[in-house]
Every structure is written in structure tokens, then in C-alpha cells.
Amino acid sequence: MYHLYYLNSTLDDKIYFGVTNNPNRRLFEHINYTPEKKHHNGNWIRKVLNLGGEIRMNIVVSNLSKSSAIVLE
């Protein structure tokens, strides 16, 4: 079972969409990006957290096949 989710912050209007089969693990991975791990939203997440903001995960749709989730993404 896969989930379509989006991340948003308490400090700006940026939204990032993604797909996962384990939301808790995926949020942990997003929040724990290190500068050595080059990911297009890693700098945004680090900036928000360093400024005291929060990154929130919101599940949009659940119970999807992986291919359906990717299409929706």
C-alpha cells in the first residue's frame, strides 16, 4: 500500500509532493537529510528547521498501488 503525500512548512508556502509506503520513515528521512546528501528539497528542509519552523507531512491519498501513486504524484 502506497500513499501520496505532501510536505509543507510553517514558515513559507512551498509544497513538495512524494510517494511512500512508510510515511513515518519517509518523514524521518526528509527531516534528517544531511548536507552531504544532495536532494532537491534538502536545503529547504534544513533552512526551515534552522529557523525554528516545522516540516509537516500530509497524506493526500492512501491505499494506492505504487504505479497509481506515482501517476498521481
KOLSE-406335 format. One line per 5 residues: for each residue x, y, z of N, C-alpha, C. Coordinates in Angstrom, 2 decimals, padded with zeros to 5 digits. Example, Ala and Ser with C-alpha at 12.3 -4.5 7.8 and 13.67 -1.06 7.14 Angstrom:
BEGIN
013.19,-005.69,007.80,012.30,-004.50,007.80,013.20,-003.30,007.80; 012.85,-002.25,007.08,013.67,-001.06,007.14,012.90,000.03,007.87
//
This chain:
BEGIN
000.84,-001.17,000.00,000.00,000.00,000.00,000.89,001.24,000.00; 000.63,002.15,-000.91,001.39,003.38,-001.04,000.51,004.58,-000.74; 001.18,005.67,-000.38,000.49,006.90,-000.03,001.07,008.05,-000.86; 000.20,008.92,-001.32,000.62,010.17,-001.91,000.57,011.20,-000.79; 001.66,011.94,-000.61,001.73,012.91,000.47,002.32,014.21,-000.03
002.17,015.24,000.79,002.92,016.46,000.53,003.52,016.97,001.83; 004.64,017.65,001.69,005.30,018.32,002.80,005.05,019.80,002.67; 004.82,020.45,003.79,004.78,021.89,003.82,005.44,022.35,005.11; 005.73,023.64,005.18,006.40,024.16,006.37,005.52,025.22,007.02; 005.88,025.54,008.26,005.17,026.59,008.98,005.72,027.97,008.65
006.76,028.04,007.81,007.40,029.33,007.53,007.20,029.87,006.13; 006.82,029.03,005.18,006.66,029.51,003.80,005.56,028.73,003.09; 005.37,029.02,001.82,004.28,028.42,001.05,004.74,027.25,000.18; 005.99,026.83,000.30,006.49,025.74,-000.54,005.78,024.43,-000.20; 005.52,023.64,-001.24,004.91,022.32,-001.08,005.73,021.33,-001.91
005.98,020.17,-001.33,006.70,019.10,-002.01,005.82,017.86,-001.98; 005.56,017.25,-003.14,004.76,016.03,-003.22,005.68,014.83,-003.34; 005.25,013.71,-002.74,006.01,012.48,-002.81,005.13,011.26,-002.64; 005.76,010.10,-002.76,005.08,008.81,-002.64,005.89,007.96,-001.67; 005.21,007.23,-000.81,005.89,006.35,000.13,004.99,005.20,000.54
005.61,004.13,001.00,004.85,003.04,001.59,005.03,003.01,003.11; 005.77,004.00,003.64,006.00,004.09,005.08,006.13,005.57,005.45; 005.01,006.25,005.73,005.06,007.69,005.99,005.97,008.10,007.14; 005.98,007.37,008.24,006.82,007.76,009.38,008.30,007.70,009.02; 008.70,006.63,008.34,010.10,006.50,007.93,010.47,007.61,006.95
009.58,007.87,006.01,009.89,008.87,004.98,010.01,010.26,005.57; 009.13,010.62,006.51,009.25,011.93,007.15,010.57,012.02,007.91; 010.92,010.95,008.62,012.20,010.92,009.34,013.36,011.14,008.36; 013.32,010.48,007.22,014.37,010.64,006.21,014.44,012.09,005.71; 013.29,012.68,005.44,013.28,014.07,004.98,013.90,015.00,006.02
013.50,014.85,007.25,013.96,015.76,008.30,015.43,015.55,008.63; 015.95,014.38,008.37,017.33,014.09,008.73,018.29,014.11,007.54; 017.91,014.79,006.46,018.86,014.98,005.36,020.09,015.69,005.88; 021.24,015.26,005.45,022.47,015.94,005.81,022.98,016.69,004.59; 023.83,017.68,004.79,024.35,018.43,003.63,025.05,017.55,002.60
025.60,016.41,003.04,026.28,015.52,002.10,025.28,014.83,001.16; 024.05,014.68,001.60,023.04,014.04,000.77,022.39,015.11,-000.10; 022.69,015.04,-001.35,022.17,016.04,-002.29,020.75,015.66,-002.70; 019.79,016.39,-002.22,018.40,016.17,-002.59,017.78,017.54,-002.82; 016.94,017.65,-003.81,016.44,018.96,-004.22,015.66,019.69,-003.14
015.13,019.01,-002.16,014.42,019.74,-001.10,015.17,019.74,000.23; 016.36,019.17,000.26,017.13,019.11,001.50,017.50,020.48,002.04; 017.91,021.39,001.16,018.27,022.74,001.62,017.06,023.45,002.19; 015.92,023.30,001.55,014.69,023.92,002.05,014.35,023.40,003.44; 014.39,022.09,003.62,014.05,021.49,004.91,015.02,021.96,005.99
016.32,021.94,005.69,017.31,022.40,006.68,017.08,023.86,007.05; 016.78,024.69,006.05,016.55,026.11,006.31,015.36,026.31,007.23; 014.26,025.64,006.94,013.05,025.76,007.76,013.34,025.33,009.19; 013.99,024.19,009.35,014.28,023.69,010.70,015.26,024.59,011.44; 016.28,025.11,010.75,017.24,026.01,011.39,016.61,027.32,011.83
015.56,027.75,011.15,014.85,028.98,011.52,013.77,028.73,012.56; 013.66,027.50,013.04,012.69,027.19,014.09,011.32,026.76,013.57; 011.21,026.55,012.27,009.93,026.12,011.70,009.77,024.61,011.77; 008.65,024.15,011.31,008.35,022.73,011.28,008.05,022.29,009.86; 008.39,021.04,009.56,008.01,020.39,008.31,006.89,019.43,008.66
005.80,019.53,007.94,004.64,018.68,008.19,004.35,017.80,006.98; 003.99,016.55,007.27,003.59,015.62,006.22,002.08,015.48,006.25; 001.47,015.60,005.10,000.03,015.48,004.96,-000.27,014.40,003.93; -000.99,013.37,004.34,-001.36,012.28,003.43,-002.55,012.73,002.60; -002.42,012.66,001.29,-003.48,013.08,000.38,-004.37,011.90,000.03
-003.76,010.78,-000.36,-004.49,009.58,-000.75,-003.72,008.37,-000.24; -004.44,007.39,000.29,-003.81,006.14,000.78,-004.35,004.94,000.01; -003.78,003.79,000.30,-004.21,002.52,-000.28,-004.07,002.48,-001.80; -002.96,002.99,-002.30,-002.71,003.01,-003.73,-001.66,001.97,-004.10; -001.72,001.50,-005.33,-000.60,000.73,-005.86,000.54,001.71,-006.10
001.74,001.21,-006.19,002.88,002.10,-006.41,002.73,002.85,-007.71; 002.30,002.16,-008.76,002.18,002.82,-010.07,001.09,003.89,-010.04; -000.02,003.64,-009.36,-001.07,004.65,-009.26,-000.60,005.86,-008.48; 000.14,005.63,-007.40,000.65,006.73,-006.59,001.61,007.61,-007.40; 002.46,006.97,-008.19,003.42,007.71,-008.99,002.71,008.55,-010.06
001.68,008.00,-010.66,000.91,008.75,-011.66,000.29,009.99,-011.02; -000.27,009.84,-009.83,-000.89,010.97,-009.14,000.13,012.04,-008.71; 001.32,011.57,-008.38,002.36,012.48,-007.95,002.67,013.49,-009.04
//
